[in-house]
Amino acid sequence: MAAARQLPETFRKLVITKLSTNYREAVELKTVPMLQPGPNELLIKNRYVGINATEINHSAGRYHPGQSPPLEAGLEGIGEVVSTGEKCTDVPIGQAVGYFKYGSFSEYMTIPSKHVFPLPRIDPAYVSLLISGLTAGIALEKVGEIKKNETVLVTAAAGGTGQFAVQLAKLAGCHVIGTCSTDAKGEFLKSLGCDRPVNYKTENLDQVLKKEYPNGCDVVYESIGGEMFDTCVNRLATKGRLVTIGFITGYKSKLGFSPVKNATLIPKLLTRSASVRGFLLFHYMEEYKPTVDKLVNLYDSGKLKCNIDFGRSSLSGGFKGLDSVVDAVEYLHSGKSSGKVVVELPDDVKSRL
């Protein structure tokens, strides 16, 4: 068993101090006293944290209506267990774990032992399998009900969760269409097995679908909202299912949503026996562990690729340390990222007892 770390007296964390969709204005970096795990808790030294489009929904106060700052920042991460409560006997010190919990944008954090996912090792790819991978895996299977030989459309297919929706749909035996914003991302989608990448900046998605897929799409994995949502509804097949996992085009709006043509939605669905289904990951907690185990096994066996973006196309040239989290959030929303945006938190505490 690994020995306990020599822990510093203080550590740093990002805190939401102002409600705003402008993440740079919303958060501050604080130095706080070291935590002590409770009887059933683990103290984790974070090593990699994931960046999600919805960070700005959290900083705008949309997840905790009525609550005032300060609020914990960040949603997911992986790290190493450095201390355990006296009742924690199932997760040893030194164990690599993944989790999602508010407050991950922090060098250290405590979390109940029953809420972590033990991992084979510290690997940034595992961060992408948490919120992004789980969303794709559970949404497609449980809500999209994908079946072999169906046609699946994935919007923002080169993004953090889109990359998994493409691959999992292919593994299920489906024909996959993926939207993206550059030719380079189109090539990336081909490397994942996407049958028909569509660069919506140079091609008209509605016309491509109308011409090449006259029977429509059986399943749509949709995260953009607005005009993209309307196009996808228009091109649903008979008995087609559109699964909406978000609407990034509306996140920065003060209203917090992306307008769609609701007045025409009913006849469009009715005439095709089609459906629009919402998916929120936190409503499917019973599926977390088996799905994480499945995704880890697929990745470790080479059947699933995890594209991690540490900010290679950002102005900073890379995301390392809590100081770069804000840059990472803005980078994701710039549309320049490819795959899962991840920030590394260096392991700067080397000494051990």
Buried (B, 14 or more C-beta within 10 A) or exposed (E): EEEBBEBEEEBBBBBBBBBBBBBEEBBBBBEEEEBEBBEBBBBBBBBBBBBBBBBBBBBBBBBEEEEEBEBBBBBBBBBBBBBBBEEBEEBEBBBBBBBBBBBBBBBBBBBBBEBBBBBEEBBBBBBBBBBBBBBBBBBBBBBBEBEEEBBBBBBBBBBBBBBBBBBBBBEBEBBBBBBBBBEEBBEBBEEBBBBBBBBBEEEEBBEBBBEEBEEBBBBBBBBBBBBBBBBBBBBBBEEBBBBBBBBBBBBBEEEBEBBBEEEEBEEBBEEBEBEBBEBEBEEBEEBBEEBBEBBBEBBBEEEBBBBBBBBEEBEEEBBBBBEBBBBBBBBBBEBBBBBBBBBBBEEEBEEEE
